[in-house]
Amino acid sequence: MFLTNVFHVVKVTLEYIRNHNKSSNTLPIDEIEAWKTVCLGSDNDGIIDPFDNFKTAADLPAFRAACCQALNDYVLPEYQGYNVVSLPNEHQMTLQEIDALMINQPIVEAMDKVFYDNTHAFLKKYFTKQYLGQEASDFIV
């Protein structure tokens, strides 16, 4: 289910980027940007029920490794029924669909973005003294 959500976000974002690039006179958006819009955060308030096998941030490396392994083994018969589901029509994505959404990047690179890099970029951009010190009225344009 986790990978289904990740690939759905990437798919929707990639469709937006491609439509933008076709219809805009501005510089095109690099398609790899679709992979920079999704990240895995932590549940600091205790509301979200964690995955049974990956309950804390200490489990992130093992969770990332399991996701990489699942994508590497995607075509194996024992993974049938556990594959990434394409939303909203709910069919199991083919290897070709997965490859197209990967945008020629290695699995490890994509998972690094989801598990680490995108979260780091988000926090670096938004968790600054300047940004956090702004008044609510500063956000109104």
C-alpha positions in Angstrom: 0.0 0.0 0.0 2.8 2.4 0.8 4.4 2.0 -2.7 0.9 2.4 -4.3 0.6 5.8 -2.6 4.1 6.9 -3.6 3.7 5.9 -7.2 0.2 7.5 -7.3 1.7 10.8 -6.1 4.5 10.6 -8.7 2.0 9.7 -11.4 -0.3 12.6 -10.7 2.6 15.0 -10.4 4.2 13.7 -13.6 0.9 14.2 -15.5 0.8 17.8 -14.2 4.4 18.4 -15.3 3.9 16.9 -18.8 0.7 19.0 -19.3 2.5 22.1 -18.1 5.4 21.5 -20.4 3.1 21.1 -23.4 1.0 24.2 -22.7 3.4 26.6 -21.2 5.8 29.1 -22.9 8.0 29.1 -19.8 11.0 26.9 -19.2 9.9 23.2 -19.0 9.9 21.5 -15.6 12.3 18.5 -15.4 10.2 15.3 -15.1 12.4 14.1 -12.3 10.8 16.8 -10.1 7.8 14.5 -9.8 9.9 12.4 -7.4 10.7 15.4 -5.3 7.1 16.0 -4.1 6.6 13.0 -1.9 8.4 12.1 1.4 7.9 9.9 4.4 7.5 11.9 7.6 7.2 10.8 11.2 4.2 10.8 13.5 5.1 13.2 16.2 1.6 13.4 17.8 0.8 9.7 18.0 -2.4 9.9 15.9 -1.2 7.7 13.0 -1.0 3.9 13.5 2.4 2.9 12.3 3.2 -0.1 10.1 3.5 -3.2 12.3 7.0 -4.1 11.1 8.4 -0.5 11.0 7.2 1.4 14.1 9.8 4.0 14.7 12.3 6.2 12.8 15.0 3.7 13.7 13.2 1.3 11.4 13.4 3.6 8.3 16.6 2.0 6.9 14.9 -1.4 7.0 11.7 -0.1 5.6 13.6 1.6 2.7 15.5 -1.6 2.1 12.2 -3.6 2.0 10.8 -1.1 -0.5 13.9 -1.4 -2.7 13.7 -5.2 -2.5 10.1 -5.2 -3.4 10.7 -3.1 -6.5 13.8 -5.1 -7.5 11.7 -8.3 -7.2 8.6 -6.8 -8.7 8.3 -9.4 -11.5 8.7 -12.5 -9.4 5.6 -14.7 -9.1 5.6 -14.6 -5.3 5.0 -10.8 -5.5 1.7 -11.2 -7.5 -1.1 -9.7 -5.5 1.3 -7.5 -3.5 2.3 -5.3 -6.4 1.8 -1.5 -6.8 -1.8 -0.7 -7.7 -2.6 1.9 -10.2 -5.3 4.3 -8.9 -8.1 5.0 -9.5 -8.8 2.0 -11.7 -7.0 -0.4 -9.3 -5.1 -2.6 -11.6 -1.7 -4.0 -10.7 0.9 -1.8 -12.4 3.1 -3.6 -14.9 6.8 -3.4 -14.8 6.7 -1.1 -17.9 4.4 1.3 -16.0 6.7 1.3 -13.0 9.8 1.8 -15.2 8.0 4.7 -17.0 7.3 6.4 -13.6 10.9 5.8 -12.4 12.1 8.3 -15.1 15.3 6.4 -15.7 16.6 6.7 -12.2 17.8 3.8 -10.1 15.4 2.4 -7.5 17.8 3.3 -4.7 17.9 6.9 -5.9 14.1 7.1 -5.9 13.7 5.6 -2.5 16.5 7.9 -1.1 14.4 10.8 -2.2 11.2 9.5 -0.6 12.9 8.4 2.7 15.5 11.0 3.2 16.3 13.7 0.6 12.9 15.2 0.1 12.2 15.4 3.8 15.6 17.1 4.3 14.9 19.6 1.5 11.5 20.4 3.0 12.8 21.0 6.5 15.8 23.0 5.2 13.4 25.3 3.3 10.6 25.7 5.8 12.1 25.1 9.3 14.2 28.2 9.4 14.2 30.9 12.0 13.1 33.4 9.4 10.2 31.3 8.1 9.0 30.1 11.5 9.2 33.5 13.0 6.8 35.1 10.6 3.4 36.3 11.7 0.3 34.8 10.2 -0.4 38.1 8.5 2.9 37.8 6.6 1.4 34.8 4.7 -1.6 36.8 3.3 -1.0 38.2 -0.1 
